[in-house]
């Protein structure tokens, strides 16, 4: 297993104080891990991911969510949904756990979904994918419907699948995974290269009125994903198209860095005007983890994360600070580990394991029952996150616990140091 966090290994200058400690005599559930050892954290999280794969022996996509503590069942389009982002993260995390056989089952399913053209919907039906993954839909009063988000093809999600394939290639030396990553990223370059404004990549294709249509805004988060995957491919293949794409995406991300440490989320739909309406934590943390933030500015970004997103015990999704986002707190732990602040990372993970771990061992997405994001769905309703056990959250915590940086090849896995 990739090295776990260890006590007594904090950097000489810690450089980051936790936003706040957990307050009050919070009762721990019976399945919590009060004051776990670093090894126990990694072992527990790896076991939860391996348990999610279960006894599968053929390609499989894992469900992104389990019912929350106040739910008997998940609502339509959440029940049975296997988001490709979550499954790509699970592949990378399982490889970090040395669970290669389990990781390959998911990677095989993602490869079947991508096909020869590299087109990946955002989500499919969870379960066996021996033939090809089934598009996500649900039966409603009006009959069988496709979920608009699930039917879209999002740039960042595709890049994450490419990163999972690249990590699989590193683990197995099987050239088909390098080929699969190239196929997906060629689709990204063909479908999402910006036509206006700064060089970089748009959000991909959105499902509207029964068809997919180009998205024109650009995302800092998505361009971070593209920069990482394309740079990795450029080094592995020598293909100049990937090298150029990585440079363009990285340039876009650097234009979103502000002098005060804030990182803008991208542009408005014109592809030019910076979006200053809201902030999002992952848009700030991922560029640090991917090495796209100059070393002299990393501390400013982390200080901003603490001041603008900090809540008791961790961080929020956005800067309204209305609750703890477990996935984002795990992401912060991964950044801190990569920066050498391992005791700070361990403190965050220990609190998540004590307060946000379901009976299955999977971590909840949020600590409050409902968490705002500052964004809206296609129909204009606010996009919120719910306290449900979440595959992606568990994978991020596993990456933090095992010291795995998902954006770079293992030999170069540092962040802004």
WOZI-V774242 format. One record per pair of residues at least 24 apart in sequence whose ideal C-beta (glycine too) atoms are under 10 Angstrom apart, sorted by the first residue. I is the first residue (numbers start at 1). J is the second residue. If there is no record, write none. Layout:
[[I:J] [I:J]]
This chain:
[[1:39] [1:42] [1:43] [1:46] [1:96] [1:97] [1:98] [1:99] [1:401] [1:402] [1:403] [1:404] [2:42] [2:95] [2:96] [2:97] [2:98] [2:398] [2:399] [2:401] [2:402] [2:403] [2:404] [2:405] [2:410] [2:413] [3:38] [3:42] [3:337] [3:342] [3:402] [3:403] [3:404] [4:37] [4:38] [4:39] [4:40] [4:41] [4:42] [4:43] [4:337] [4:342] [4:346] [4:400] [4:401] [4:402] [4:403] [5:37] [5:38] [5:39] [5:41] [5:42] [5:333] [5:336] [5:337] [5:342] [5:343] [5:344] [5:345] [5:346] [5:347] [5:349] [5:350] [5:400] [5:401] [5:402] [5:403] [6:37] [6:38] [6:39] [6:342] [6:343] [6:346] [6:403] [7:37] [7:38] [7:342] [7:343] [7:346] [8:342] [8:343] [9:38] [9:337] [9:340] [9:341] [9:342] [9:343] [9:346] [10:336] [10:340] [10:341] [10:342] [10:343] [10:344] [10:345] [10:346] [11:336] [11:339] [11:340] [11:341] [11:342] [11:343] [11:344] [11:417] [12:340] [13:299] [13:340] [13:341] [14:336] [14:339] [14:340] [14:341] [14:342] [14:343] [14:344] [15:298] [15:299] [15:302] [15:303] [15:336] [15:339] [15:340] [15:341] [15:344] [16:299] [16:302] [16:303] [16:305] [16:306] [16:332] [16:335] [16:336] [16:339] [16:341] [16:344] [16:345] [17:303] [17:306] [17:310] [17:341] [17:344] [18:306] [18:310] [18:312] [18:313] [18:314] [18:315] [18:329] [18:332] [18:336] [18:344] [18:347] [18:348] [18:351] [19:305] [19:306] [19:307] [19:309] [19:310] [19:311] [19:312] [19:313] [19:314] [19:315] [19:316] [19:321] [19:324] [19:329] [19:332] [19:348] [20:306] [20:310] [20:311] [20:312] [20:313] [20:314] [21:312] [21:313] [21:347] [21:351] [22:312] [22:313] [22:314] [22:324] [22:347] [22:351] [22:354] [22:355] [23:312] [23:313] [24:312] [26:313] [26:351] [26:354] [26:355] [27:355] [28:353] [28:354] [28:355] [28:357] [29:69] [29:354] [29:355] [29:356] [29:357] [29:358] [29:359] [30:359] [31:357] [31:358] [31:359] [31:360] [31:361] [32:353] [32:354] [32:355] [32:356] [32:357] [33:349] [33:350] [33:352] [33:353] [33:354] [33:357] [33:361] [34:350] [34:353] [34:354] [34:355] [35:350] [35:353] [35:354] [36:346] [36:349] [36:350] [36:353] [36:354] [36:401] [37:346] [37:350] [38:342] [38:343] [38:345] [38:346] [38:349] [38:350] [38:401] [38:402] [38:403] [39:401] [40:350] [40:353] [40:401] [41:346] [41:349] [41:350] [41:352] [41:353] [41:397] [41:398] [41:400] [41:401] [41:402] [42:96] [42:97] [42:349] [42:397] [42:398] [42:400] [42:401] [42:402] [42:403] [43:97] [43:401] [44:353] [44:357] [44:361] [44:394] [44:397] [44:398] [44:401] [45:93] [45:96] [45:97] [45:330] [45:349] [45:352] [45:353] [45:357] [45:361] [45:362] [45:363] [45:394] [45:395] [45:396] [45:397] [45:398] [45:399] [45:400] [45:401] [45:402] [46:93] [46:94] [46:96] [46:97] [46:98] [46:99] [46:102] [46:361] [46:394] [46:398] [46:401] [46:402] [47:97] [47:99] [47:360] [47:361] [48:93] [48:357] [48:358] [48:360] [48:361] [48:362] [48:363] [48:389] [48:391] [48:394] [48:395] [48:397] [48:398] [49:89] [49:90] [49:91] [49:93] [49:94] [49:96] [49:97] [49:99] [49:102] [49:103] [49:106] [49:361] [49:362] [49:391] [49:394] [49:395] [49:397] [49:398] [50:94] [50:97] [50:99] [50:101] [50:102] [50:103] [50:361] [51:102] [51:360] [51:361] [51:362] [52:90] [52:94] [52:102] [52:106] [52:126] [52:360] [52:361] [52:362] [52:389] [52:391] [52:394] [52:395] [53:90] [53:94] [53:99] [53:101] [53:102] [53:103] [53:105] [53:106] [54:102] [56:101] [56:102] [56:105] [56:106] [56:109] [56:127] [56:128] [56:129] [57:101] [57:105] [57:128] [57:130] [58:105] [58:108] [58:109] [58:128] [58:129] [58:130] [59:104] [59:105] [59:106] [59:107] [59:108] [59:109] [59:110] [59:111] [59:112] [59:113] [59:128] [59:129] [59:130] [59:131] [59:132] [59:133] [60:87] [60:102] [60:105] [60:106] [60:108] [60:109] [60:126] [60:127] [60:128] [60:129] [60:130] [60:133] [61:86] [61:87] [61:90] [61:105] [61:106] [61:108] [61:109] [61:110] [61:112] [61:113] [61:123] [61:124] [61:125] [61:126] [61:127] [61:128] [61:129] [61:133] [61:134] [62:86] [62:87] [62:90] [62:91] [62:102] [62:105] [62:106] [62:109] [62:126] [62:127] [62:391] [62:395] [63:87] [63:125] [63:126] [63:127] [63:389] [63:390] [63:391] [64:90] [64:123] [64:126] [64:365] [64:388] [64:389] [64:390] [64:391] [64:392] [64:393] [65:126] [65:362] [65:364] [65:365] [65:386] [65:388] [65:389] [65:390] [65:391] [65:392] [65:393] [66:358] [66:359] [66:360] [66:362] [66:364] [66:388] [66:389] [66:390] [66:391] [67:358] [67:386] [67:388] [67:389] [68:358] [68:364] [68:365] [68:366] [68:369] [68:370] [68:386] [68:387] [68:388] [68:389] [68:390] [69:358] [69:359] [69:364] [69:369] [69:387] [69:388] [69:389] [70:369] [70:386] [70:387] [70:388] [71:386] [71:387] [71:388] [74:386] [74:388] [75:138] [75:386] [76:136] [76:137] [76:138] [76:139] [76:140] [76:145] [76:147] [77:123] [77:136] [77:137] [77:138] [77:140] [77:145] [77:146] [77:147] [77:148] [77:149] [77:150] [78:123] [78:136] [78:138] [78:147] [78:386] [78:388] [79:125] [79:126] [79:136] [79:138] [80:123] [80:124] [80:125] [80:126] [80:127] [80:134] [80:136] [80:137] [80:138] [81:122] [81:123] [81:124] [81:125] [81:126] [81:136] [81:138] [81:147] [81:149] [81:150] [82:106] [82:109] [82:110] [82:113] [82:123] [82:124] [82:125] [82:126] [82:127] [82:129] [82:133] [82:134] [82:136] [82:150] [82:391] [83:121] [83:122] [83:123] [83:124] [83:126] [83:136] [83:149] [83:150] [83:157] [83:160] [83:390] [83:391] [83:392] [84:109] [84:110] [84:113] [84:114] [84:120] [84:121] [84:122] [84:123] [84:124] [84:133] [84:150] [84:153] [84:154] [84:157] [84:158] [84:160] [84:161] [84:164] [85:120] [85:122] [85:123] [85:154] [85:156] [85:157] [85:158] [85:159] [85:160] [85:161] [85:164] [85:225] [85:391] [85:392] [85:395] [86:123] [86:126] [86:157] [86:160] [86:327] [86:390] [86:391] [86:392] [86:393] [86:394] [86:395] [86:396] [87:113] [87:123] [87:124] [87:126] [87:133] [87:157] [87:160] [87:161] [87:164] [87:391] [87:392] [87:395] [88:120] [88:157] [88:158] [88:159] [88:160] [88:161] [88:162] [88:163] [88:164] [88:165] [88:167] [88:225] [88:392] [88:395] [88:406] [89:160] [89:161] [89:163] [89:164] [89:327] [89:391] [89:392] [89:393] [89:394] [89:395] [89:396] [89:398] [89:399] [89:406] [90:164] [90:391] [90:392] [90:394] [90:395] [90:398] [91:160] [91:161] [91:163] [91:164] [91:165] [91:167] [91:168] [91:171] [91:395] [91:406] [92:160] [92:163] [92:164] [92:166] [92:167] [92:168] [92:171] [92:395] [92:396] [92:398] [92:399] [92:404] [92:405] [92:406] [92:407] [93:164] [93:167] [93:391] [93:392] [93:394] [93:395] [93:396] [93:397] [93:398] [93:399] [93:400] [93:401] [93:402] [93:404] [93:406] [94:164] [94:167] [94:168] [94:171] [94:395] [94:398] [95:164] [95:167] [95:168] [95:170] [95:171] [95:172] [95:402] [95:404] [95:406] [95:410] [96:167] [96:171] [96:395] [96:398] [96:399] [96:401] [96:402] [96:403] [96:404] [96:405] [96:406] [96:410] [97:398] [97:401] [97:402] [97:404] [98:171] [98:402] [100:168] [100:171] [100:172] [103:164] [103:167] [103:168] [103:171] [103:172] [104:168] [104:171] [104:172] [104:174] [104:177] [105:129] [106:164] [106:168] [107:161] [107:164] [107:165] [107:167] [107:168] [107:169] [107:171] [107:172] [107:174] [107:177] [107:180] [108:168] [108:180] [109:133] [110:160] [110:161] [110:162] [110:164] [110:165] [110:168] [110:180] [110:184] [111:161] [111:164] [111:165] [111:168] [111:176] [111:177] [111:179] [111:180] [111:181] [111:183] [111:184] [113:161] [113:184] [114:158] [114:161] [114:162] [114:165] [114:180] [114:181] [114:183] [114:184] [114:187] [115:183] [115:184] [115:187] [116:183] [117:183] [117:184] [117:186] [117:187] [117:190] [118:153] [118:158] [118:161] [118:162] [118:180] [118:181] [118:182] [118:183] [118:184] [118:185] [118:186] [118:187] [118:188] [118:189] [118:190] [118:191] [119:153] [119:158] [119:183] [119:184] [119:187] [119:191] [119:205] [119:212] [120:153] [120:154] [120:157] [120:158] [120:159] [120:160] [120:161] [120:162] [120:184] [120:187] [120:188] [120:204] [121:146] [121:147] [121:149] [121:150] [121:151] [121:152] [121:153] [121:154] [121:157] [121:158] [121:205] [121:207] [121:212] [122:147] [122:148] [122:149] [122:150] [122:151] [122:152] [122:153] [122:154] [122:156] [122:157] [122:158] [122:204] [122:206] [122:207] [123:147] [123:149] [123:150] [123:151] [123:152] [123:154] [123:157] [124:150] [125:150] [126:391] [146:207] [146:210] [147:207] [148:206] [148:207] [148:208] [148:209] [148:377] [148:378] [148:379] [149:206] [149:207] [149:377] [149:378] [149:383] [150:207] [151:205] [151:206] [151:207] [151:208] [151:210] [151:211] [151:212] [152:203] [152:204] [152:205] [152:206] [152:207] [152:208] [152:212] [152:213] [152:215] [152:378] [153:187] [153:188] [153:191] [153:192] [153:203] [153:204] [153:205] [153:206] [153:207] [153:212] [153:215] [154:188] [154:192] [154:203] [154:204] [154:205] [154:206] [154:215] [154:219] [154:222] [154:225] [155:187] [155:188] [155:189] [155:191] [155:192] [155:193] [155:200] [155:201] [155:202] [155:203] [155:204] [155:205] [155:215] [155:218] [155:219] [155:221] [155:222] [155:223] [155:225] [155:226] [155:249] [156:188] [156:192] [156:201] [156:203] [156:204] [156:219] [156:220] [156:221] [156:222] [156:223] [156:224] [156:225] [156:226] [156:229] [156:282] [156:286] [157:188] [157:204] [157:222] [157:225] [158:184] [158:185] [158:187] [158:188] [158:191] [158:192] [158:204] [158:222] [158:225] [158:226] [158:229] [159:184] [159:185] [159:188] [159:192] [159:201] [159:204] [159:221] [159:222] [159:223] [159:224] [159:225] [159:226] [159:227] [159:228] [159:229] [159:230] [159:249] [159:407] [160:184] [160:222] [160:225] [160:228] [160:229] [160:392] [160:406] [160:407] [161:185] [161:188] [161:225] [161:229] [162:186] [162:187] [162:188] [162:225] [162:226] [162:228] [162:229] [162:230] [162:232] [162:233] [163:225] [163:228] [163:229] [163:232] [163:233] [163:406] [163:407] [163:408] [164:229] [164:406] [165:229] [165:233] [166:228] [166:229] [166:232] [166:233] [166:236] [166:406] [166:408] [166:409] [167:232] [167:404] [167:406] [167:409] [167:410] [169:232] [169:236] [169:409] [170:232] [170:236] [170:409] [170:410] [170:411] [171:410] [178:232] [178:233] [178:236] [178:237] [179:237] [181:229] [181:230] [181:232] [181:233] [181:236] [181:237] [181:242] [182:229] [182:233] [182:236] [182:237] [182:239] [182:241] [182:242] [184:229] [184:233] [185:226] [185:229] [185:230] [185:232] [185:233] [185:234] [185:239] [185:241] [185:242] [185:245] [185:246] [186:233] [186:239] [186:241] [186:242] [186:245] [188:222] [188:225] [188:226] [188:229] [188:230] [188:245] [188:249] [189:226] [189:230] [189:241] [189:242] [189:244] [189:245] [189:248] [191:215] [192:218] [192:222] [192:223] [192:226] [192:245] [192:249] [193:226] [193:244] [193:245] [193:248] [193:249] [194:218] [194:223] [194:248] [194:249] [194:252] [194:267] [194:271] [194:272] [195:271] [196:267] [196:270] [196:271] [196:272] [197:252] [197:255] [197:267] [197:270] [197:271] [197:272] [197:273] [198:223] [198:248] [198:251] [198:252] [198:255] [198:256] [198:267] [198:271] [198:272] [198:274] [199:223] [199:244] [199:245] [199:247] [199:248] [199:249] [199:250] [199:251] [199:252] [199:255] [200:226] [200:227] [200:245] [200:248] [200:249] [200:250] [200:251] [200:252] [200:253] [200:255] [200:256] [200:266] [200:267] [200:271] [201:225] [201:226] [201:227] [201:230] [201:245] [201:248] [201:249] [201:252] [202:266] [202:267] [202:269] [202:271] [203:266] [203:267] [203:269] [203:271] [206:378] [207:378] [208:378] [215:269] [215:271] [216:267] [216:268] [216:269] [216:270] [216:271] [216:272] [217:265] [217:266] [217:267] [217:268] [217:269] [217:270] [217:271] [217:272] [217:273] [217:275] [218:249] [218:252] [218:253] [218:255] [218:256] [218:265] [218:266] [218:267] [218:268] [218:269] [218:270] [218:271] [218:272] [218:274] [218:275] [219:252] [219:253] [219:256] [219:265] [219:266] [219:267] [219:275] [219:280] [219:283] [220:249] [220:252] [220:253] [220:254] [220:255] [220:256] [220:257] [220:263] [220:264] [220:265] [220:266] [220:267] [220:274] [220:275] [220:280] [220:282] [220:283] [220:284] [220:286] [220:287] [220:292] [221:253] [221:256] [221:263] [221:265] [221:266] [221:280] [221:281] [221:282] [221:283] [221:284] [221:285] [221:286] [221:287] [222:249] [222:252] [222:253] [222:266] [222:283] [222:286] [223:248] [223:249] [223:250] [223:251] [223:252] [223:253] [223:254] [223:255] [223:256] [223:266] [223:283] [223:286] [223:287] [223:290] [223:292] [224:249] [224:250] [224:252] [224:253] [224:256] [224:263] [224:282] [224:283] [224:285] [224:286] [224:287] [224:288] [224:289] [224:290] [224:291] [224:292] [224:293] [224:407] [225:249] [225:286] [225:290] [225:406] [225:407] [226:250] [226:252] [226:253] [227:251] [227:252] [227:253] [227:254] [227:286] [227:287] [227:290] [227:291] [227:292] [227:407] [228:286] [228:287] [228:289] [228:290] [228:291] [228:292] [228:405] [228:406] [228:407] [228:408] [228:409] [229:290] [229:407] [231:290] [231:291] [231:292] [231:407] [231:408] [231:409] [232:407] [232:408] [232:409] [232:412] [235:408] [235:409] [235:412] [236:409] [249:290] [249:292] [250:287] [250:290] [250:291] [250:292] [251:292] [252:292] [253:283] [253:286] [253:287] [253:290] [253:292] [253:293] [254:287] [254:292] [254:293] [254:294] [254:297] [256:283] [256:284] [256:287] [256:292] [257:284] [257:287] [257:292] [257:293] [257:294] [257:297] [257:300] [257:301] [258:297] [258:300] [258:301] [258:304] [259:297] [259:300] [260:300] [260:301] [260:303] [260:304] [260:307] [260:308] [261:293] [261:297] [261:298] [261:299] [261:300] [261:301] [261:302] [261:303] [261:304] [261:305] [261:306] [261:307] [261:308] [262:300] [262:301] [262:304] [262:305] [262:307] [262:308] [262:319] [263:287] [263:288] [263:292] [263:293] [263:297] [263:300] [263:301] [263:304] [263:305] [265:318] [265:374] [265:375] [277:374] [277:375] [278:317] [278:318] [278:319] [278:320] [278:373] [278:374] [278:375] [279:304] [279:305] [279:308] [279:309] [279:316] [279:317] [279:318] [279:319] [279:320] [279:374] [280:309] [280:316] [280:317] [280:318] [280:319] [280:328] [280:373] [280:374] [280:375] [281:305] [281:308] [281:309] [281:315] [281:316] [281:317] [281:318] [281:319] [281:325] [281:327] [281:328] [281:329] [281:331] [281:332] [281:373] [282:317] [282:325] [282:327] [282:328] [282:331] [282:332] [282:396] [283:318] [284:308] [284:309] [284:315] [284:328] [284:331] [284:332] [284:335] [285:309] [285:315] [285:328] [285:331] [285:332] [285:334] [285:335] [285:336] [285:415] [286:331] [286:334] [286:335] [286:406] [286:407] [286:415] [287:407] [287:415] [287:416] [288:331] [288:332] [288:334] [288:335] [288:336] [288:338] [288:339] [288:407] [288:415] [288:416] [289:331] [289:332] [289:334] [289:335] [289:337] [289:338] [289:339] [289:399] [289:405] [289:406] [289:407] [289:408] [289:413] [289:414] [289:415] [289:416] [290:405] [290:406] [290:407] [290:408] [290:415] [290:416] [291:338] [291:405] [291:407] [291:408] [291:412] [291:413] [291:414] [291:415] [291:416] [291:417] [292:407] [292:415] [292:416] [293:415] [293:416] [294:416] [295:415] [295:416] [295:417] [296:416] [297:416] [298:335] [298:339] [298:415] [298:416] [298:417] [299:339] [299:416] [301:335] [301:416] [302:332] [302:335] [302:336] [302:339] [302:341] [302:416] [305:331] [305:332] [305:335] [306:332] [311:367] [311:368] [312:351] [312:367] [313:347] [313:348] [313:351] [313:352] [313:354] [313:355] [313:356] [313:367] [314:347] [314:348] [314:349] [314:351] [314:352] [314:355] [314:356] [314:367] [315:348] [316:366] [316:367] [316:368] [316:371] [316:372] [316:373] [316:374] [317:365] [317:366] [317:371] [317:372] [317:373] [317:374] [317:375] [317:383] [317:384] [317:385] [318:371] [318:372] [318:373] [318:374] [318:375] [319:374] [320:371] [320:372] [320:373] [320:374] [322:368] [322:370] [322:371] [322:372] [322:374] [323:366] [323:367] [323:368] [323:369] [323:370] [323:371] [323:372] [323:385] [323:387] [324:351] [324:352] [324:355] [324:356] [324:364] [324:366] [324:367] [324:368] [324:371] [325:365] [325:366] [325:367] [325:368] [325:371] [325:373] [325:385] [325:393] [326:351] [326:352] [326:355] [326:356] [326:357] [326:363] [326:364] [326:365] [326:366] [326:367] [326:371] [326:385] [326:387] [326:390] [326:393] [326:394] [326:396] [326:397] [327:352] [327:356] [327:363] [327:364] [327:365] [327:366] [327:385] [327:390] [327:392] [327:393] [327:394] [327:395] [327:396] [327:397] [328:365] [328:366] [328:371] [328:385] [328:393] [328:396] [329:356] [329:363] [329:366] [329:367] [329:393] [329:396] [329:397] [329:400] [330:356] [330:363] [330:392] [330:393] [330:394] [330:395] [330:396] [330:397] [330:398] [330:399] [330:400] [330:401] [331:393] [331:396] [331:397] [331:399] [331:400] [332:396] [332:400] [333:396] [333:397] [333:399] [333:400] [333:401] [334:396] [334:397] [334:398] [334:399] [334:400] [334:401] [334:402] [334:403] [334:404] [334:405] [334:406] [334:407] [334:415] [335:400] [335:405] [335:415] [335:416] [336:400] [336:415] [337:399] [337:400] [337:401] [337:402] [337:403] [337:404] [337:405] [337:413] [337:415] [338:399] [338:400] [338:403] [338:404] [338:405] [338:407] [338:408] [338:413] [338:414] [338:415] [338:416] [338:417] [339:414] [339:415] [339:416] [339:417] [340:414] [340:415] [340:417] [342:400] [342:403] [345:400] [345:401] [345:403] [346:400] [346:401] [348:397] [348:400] [349:397] [349:398] [349:400] [349:401] [352:393] [352:394] [352:397] [352:400] [352:401] [353:397] [353:401] [356:387] [356:389] [356:390] [356:393] [356:397] [357:389] [357:394] [357:397] [358:387] [358:388] [358:389] [358:390] [358:394] [359:389] [360:389] [360:394] [361:389] [361:394] [362:388] [362:389] [362:390] [362:391] [362:393] [362:394] [362:395] [362:397] [363:389] [363:390] [363:391] [363:392] [363:393] [363:394] [363:395] [363:396] [363:397] [363:398] [364:388] [364:389] [364:390] [364:393] [364:394] [365:389] [365:390] [365:391] [365:392] [365:393] [365:394] [366:390] [366:393]]
